[in-house]
């Protein structure tokens, strides 16, 4: 009976949380802010792109960035080469006449031992940046042509100091990539809902905006620069601690940045382990509490499945919880998928459910106690 009681308790708490996220997501204003610019004074922007061995992606990324509708004299693009040993730097230099500049991280940290190369790269670029706003994305991303115009208009209208904006996967041509897209879309929905409601702080570094002066005011990455990942959420937590009402989510289809899912299962797990590795470093403990709940619930489902082998009456509870979890999550995910125009992927969601439970447990555990390899670097 105790097992059933715990099962019901965890499911009810989890379901309430997911339904709360759904209602919050639907309350976020959705708009096309660039239409409201008119004759307003615009803001100067520095787009910062860290890149390591991105010869396959950097050209398409830069072509999308320089194709912005935002006035050319109001934004610059800074790419930081993070010790690439391919043609990344050469490709970036070919854009030199299009307001794209290249910095070399190697020149900045000669002999210096660091644990977070990406944070150091962003810090280096910000020290050279001329824009009032810092906008970050990744070298494997494609941005829409209204991206900067939408960000600038939203900024002028709402006066935030930090903006989290949507990111989506593209090119889902097999089950692994579809699985990643569904998982990532869930995270994006939770991000928007939690930021809008000030419930907790989440974001993704592929589409972030913050004021340069605020970055400097909070000391940049000082205090978190020893943590390998977290150039997005850990910075967000530093800023939101001082400006809780000035951290906003930009929900606009004109601001969706697209990125590629991992090609292989190993690459995918390394990515998610990297994300999970910073969980115990969050200063916003509300995020930690949610992550613990999600981990415990998924672990309990697996535990329930194992013991149902020995206690057959529990098998029906095991199947029932999985079905209930699937229904609740689909209820949440449908409006999110509609925003990203990915409703068709939802047909795969029930099939992905068992894999999601297992991956959540594995990635969460290894994120805390294991190590991962990212960009040919092994990190503990």
N, C-alpha and C positions, 0 to 999 in steps of 0.2 A: 504493500500500500504506500510505503514511503517513496518508492520509485515513481509511482503514478502521481503522487502529490507534487514531487519535484518537477516532473514532466509538465504537469498542468501549470504550475507556477511560472516556470521559465518560459513556456509558450505564451502565456497571457502577457507577461511583461514585454517579451520580444514583439508580439503582435501589436501591442499598444504603441510601442516605440515606432514601428514601421508605419502604422496608420497615422501617427503624429507627423512623421516625415512627409507622408503623402499630402496631408492637408496643408502643411507648411509650404511645400513645393508649389502647390496650386495657388497659393496666396501671393507668390512673388510676382510683381508686375512684369509683364513681358512687353518689350517695345522695340522700336527702331529709332533709337535716340538721335541718330545722325540727321534725321529730318528736322530736328528742332534747333540745329546749330544757328541758322539764319545769319545775323550780323554779330553774333556774340564774339568776344575776344577768344582766340584759341590758345591752346597750351603747347609748349614745346615738349617733345617726346624723344627719349633715347631708347631704342629697341636693342636689347642685349641678348645675344645668342652664344652660349658656351658650346664649343664643338670639339669632339675628340674622334678622329677617324670616321668622319661623316661624308666621305667623298660620294657615297651613293645618294645622299639626301640633301646636302647643303645647297646645291644649285636650285633645286625646286623650291626649297624653303626661301632662299633669298629672292627668287623671281616673284614669289607671292608677296613678300614684304615690300619690295620696291614698287609693286603694282597698286599700292594704296591710293585711295581717292583723297586722302589727307594731303594738304599742301606740302610739297617737297621741302620747302624752306623751314618747315616746322618740325621735321623729324630727321633723326640720324639713325644709322644701323651700325652697331658695334659687335663684331664677332671675335670671340676669344679662343684662340687655338690652344687646346689643352694637350700639348705634347703629341700631336698627331704624327703618325709615320706613314701617312698616305698622301693623297693629292688635295686634302681639305684646304690647306693654306693657299695653294695655287688657284683653286676654284674661287675662293673668296676674293683674292686679289684681282681676279678678272672683273669684279664688280666695283672696283675702286672709283671709277668715274660716275657711279650711280649712288654716291653718298654712303657707301659701305666701307668701313674701315676695319682693319685686322690688327688685333693685339696678340702677342705671344706670351702665354703664361710662363713659358720657359725663361723669358727675359726678366720676369718679376720675382721668381722664387729660386734663383740659382742656389743649389745646395741646401735649400730650406726643406726641412722635413714637415710635411703637413698630412692631415688625414682626410680633408675634404677639398679636393681640387676644384670642384664646381663652385663652392662658396668663394674660394679664393679668386676664381676667374670672374665671377660676378662682381666681387668687391673691386677688383682691378678695373673692370669696365666702368663701374660707377664713379671711380675716382677721375676718370677721363670724360665722363658723360656731361653734355651741355644742357640736356633737357630737364625741365621741371619734374616731369614724370618719367619713371623708369618702367618700361614694359619688357617683361621677359618671356621668351619662348624657347623651344628646343630646336636643335638643328634638323631633326627628323619630322618637323611639323610643317603644315601648310596652313596659311592664314587667309581669311576672306578679304576681299579688297576694301570692304567697309570697316574693317577691324579697328584701325586707329581712329577713324572718324567717329565710330560708335563709342569707343572708350573715352575720347576727349569730350564728346557731348554729354555722356553720362556723368563724367567727372565735373563738368561745369554746372550741370543741373543739380547734382546731389552733394557736391563738396566732400567726398570721402578722402581718406588718406591712404586707403588700401582697398583694392578691388580684386576679388576673385572672379574669374570668368570661366565659361564652359569649355570643355575639351571633349573631343569625340574620336573614336577609332574609325578607320576606314579600310576598305579592302578585305572584308571578312569573307574569305573564299574557302575556308575549311572549318571544321568543328572547333579546333583549338582557338582560332581567331574569333569565331562567333562567341565562344565561351568568354574570352577576354573582353569582348565588346559589351556583353551583357553585364559582366562583373563591374567593368569600369563605368558603365552607364548608371549602375546602382550607386556607385561611389559619388558620381556627379550629382545625382538627385539628392543624396544625403548632404553633399557639400552645399548646394544651393539652399536647401531647407534649413540646415543648421545655422548658416551664416545669416540668412534672412531673419530668423527668429532669435538670434543671439543665444542659441541653445548651446553651441560649442563652435570651435573654429576649425575649418578644413579648407584646403585649396590644392591646386596643382600648379607646379612651376612652369608648365607649358603655356600658361595664360594668366599671368599676374601683372598687376599694375600697382605701383606705390609712389608716393612723393619722395624725391631724392632727399629733401631736407628732413623728412621723417626717418628715413633709413639712417641718415647720419646722426640724427637726434637720439635714436635708441642704441647707437653704437654698432649698427650694422650686424654682422654675424659674431661679434665679440661675445664670448660666453657659450656659443654653440658651434664654434668653428672646429672643435675637436671631434664633432660627430660627423660621420661620413656623409650621411644624407640629411635632408631637412632644410634645404635652402628655401623651401616654400613654407611649410607649416610651422616650423620652429621660428622663422622670422615673423610670420603672421601672428603667432602667439605673443611675441615681444611687442609688436605694434598694437595689437588689440588690448593688451594689458593697460596701455596708457590712453588708448582711443577706442574704447569698446563700441561707441556709437558711430564711429567713422569708418568701420570696416563693412563693406557691402558686397553683395553678389550681383553681377551684371547678367541678367537673363535676357539675352537677345540672340536670335538666330544669326544676326550679322556679326556676332563676336565669337562664334564657335571656331576654335582652332582644332584642326584635324591632325591626328598622328597615327603612326602605324602600330599595330599590335606586334608582340614578339613573334618571331618566326618559328621558334622551337619551344618545346615544353621546358627545357633546361633554362633557356633565356627568360621565359615567363616566370618560372619559379624564383630565379635570381632577382628579378625585378621586384616581385611581391615580397620576398624576404627582405630586400633592401628597404622597402616601404615599411614593413613591420618592425624593422630593427630600431626605428626611432620612437616607437610607441611609448616606452617608459621614460623618454626624455621630454615629453610634452609638459609644458607648464600649465596648460589648460587641462586640468584633471577630469573635466567632463568628457573629453574625448577618450581618455583612458578608461573611464567607467563604461562608456558605450562599447569600446573594443573588448573589454573584459566580458561584458554581457554577451556579446555576439560570439566570442570564443567559447564561453561556457555552454551556451545553448547548442552550438554545433558539436562540441565535444560530448555533451549529454546525449545528443541524437545518436552519435556513433556508439557510445557506451550502451545506450538502450538497445541498439541493433545487435550488439555482441551478446548481451545477457539474455536477449530474447531467444537465442539459440538453446539456452538451458531452461528458460521459463517461457513456454510457448504462448501463454496468454498475453505476454508483453509485446509479441510480434504485431498485434493489431494496433497497439499504442504507437509502436515504432513507425508503422506505415501511416497511421493517422496523423502523427506529428509532421512527417515529411509532406504529406498532402496539404495539411494546414499551413505549413511554412511556405509552400509553393504558392498557394492561393493568396496569402497575405502579401507576399513579395510581388506577385504579379499585379495585385491591386495597386501597390505603390508604383511599380515600374511602368505601368501603361502610360500615364500622363508624361513621364520623363521620356519614354521612347517616342511619344508623339512629338515632343519638342525637338528631339534629335532626328526625327523622321526615320526611325528604325523600328517601327511597330512589327514588321515582318519577322524580325529576329526573335520576337517573343515566343514564336511557335517552338523554338529550341529550348526554351527556359526549363520546362519540366525535365527534359533529358539531361540538362546541365546540372540539375540540383544535387544529385549524389556526388558528382565531382567537386562541386562548390563546397560541400561540407568537408570533404577530405582535404582539399587544398587550403581551406581556412585554418584547419587544425595544423597541418604540416608547416605552412608559411608562418603562422603565428609562433609556433614552437621554435623553428629555426631562426626566425627573426630575433628571438630573445637569446637563444643558446647556441646558435650555429654561426656560420660565416657564409659569405656570398661573393661571387665574382661579378664585377661590373666594369665594362669598358676595359677588359683585360687586366683589371686590378682586383686582387683578392682583399676583401675587407672583413674584419671580425666585428 
